[in-house]
């Protein structure tokens, strides 16, 4: 019989996993829809902006969601992530 602390750890772990997977699903599918509009094979988790905040958020999501993206692509449902946009190319 698991102790109360073990049960609490399992509940918190399950909650974090659900949030992680749910966040990935929502952000990646929104990114896929945006990529479809741009006829792009890759996607961004957030709409590109030429700001440090966007670059940081995009990089963090890319790292945090990398394992889920690998699984998503291996089962044929996912896409690769786009490289950073090349701003200021005039």
C-alpha positions as CSV (number, residue, x, y, z in Angstrom):
1,X,0.0,0.0,0.0
2,X,1.5,3.3,-1.1
3,X,2.1,5.9,1.6
4,X,0.4,9.3,1.5
5,X,3.6,11.1,0.4
6,X,4.0,8.5,-2.5
7,X,0.4,9.0,-3.5
8,X,0.9,12.8,-3.5
9,X,4.1,12.5,-5.6
10,X,2.2,10.3,-8.2
11,X,-0.7,12.8,-8.3
12,X,1.7,15.8,-8.8
13,X,3.7,13.9,-11.5
14,X,0.5,12.9,-13.4
15,X,-0.7,16.5,-13.2
16,X,2.6,17.9,-14.6
17,X,2.6,15.3,-17.4
18,X,-0.9,16.2,-18.4
19,X,0.0,19.9,-18.4
20,X,3.2,19.2,-20.5
21,X,1.4,17.0,-23.1
22,X,-1.6,19.3,-23.2
23,X,0.5,22.4,-23.7
24,X,2.5,20.8,-26.4
25,X,-0.7,19.6,-28.2
26,X,-2.3,23.1,-28.1
27,X,0.8,25.1,-29.1
28,X,2.1,22.7,-31.8
29,X,-1.4,22.3,-33.4
30,X,-1.8,26.1,-33.4
31,X,1.7,26.3,-35.0
32,X,0.8,23.7,-37.6
33,X,-2.3,25.7,-38.6
34,X,-0.2,28.8,-39.0
35,X,2.4,27.0,-41.0
36,X,-0.3,25.7,-43.3
37,X,-1.4,29.3,-44.0
38,X,2.2,30.1,-44.9
39,X,2.8,26.9,-46.9
40,X,5.7,26.0,-44.6
41,X,6.8,22.5,-43.7
42,X,8.1,23.6,-40.2
43,X,6.3,25.4,-37.5
44,X,6.7,27.9,-34.6
45,X,5.1,27.5,-31.3
46,X,4.3,31.3,-31.3
47,X,3.7,33.7,-34.1
48,X,7.2,35.1,-35.0
49,X,8.1,38.5,-33.7
50,X,11.4,40.3,-33.9
51,X,11.8,40.5,-30.1
52,X,14.1,38.9,-27.5
53,X,11.0,37.7,-25.7
54,X,9.8,35.7,-28.7
55,X,13.2,34.2,-29.4
56,X,13.5,33.1,-25.7
57,X,10.0,31.7,-25.6
58,X,10.4,29.8,-28.8
59,X,13.8,28.4,-27.8
60,X,12.4,27.3,-24.4
61,X,9.4,25.6,-26.0
62,X,11.7,23.9,-28.5
63,X,13.8,22.4,-25.7
64,X,11.0,21.6,-23.3
65,X,8.8,19.9,-26.0
66,X,11.6,18.3,-28.0
67,X,10.9,14.7,-26.7
68,X,7.2,15.1,-27.5
69,X,8.0,16.5,-30.9
70,X,10.2,13.5,-31.6
71,X,7.4,11.1,-30.6
72,X,4.9,13.1,-32.6
73,X,7.0,12.9,-35.8
74,X,7.9,9.3,-35.3
75,X,4.2,8.3,-35.4
76,X,3.7,10.4,-38.4
77,X,1.6,13.2,-36.9
78,X,4.2,15.9,-36.2
79,X,6.3,18.4,-38.1
80,X,9.8,19.6,-37.6
81,X,10.4,23.0,-36.0
82,X,11.4,26.0,-38.2
83,X,14.7,27.7,-37.8
84,X,14.7,31.2,-36.6
85,X,13.5,33.7,-39.2
86,X,16.1,35.8,-40.9
87,X,15.0,39.3,-39.9
88,X,16.3,42.5,-41.6
89,X,17.1,40.9,-44.9
90,X,16.5,43.9,-47.2
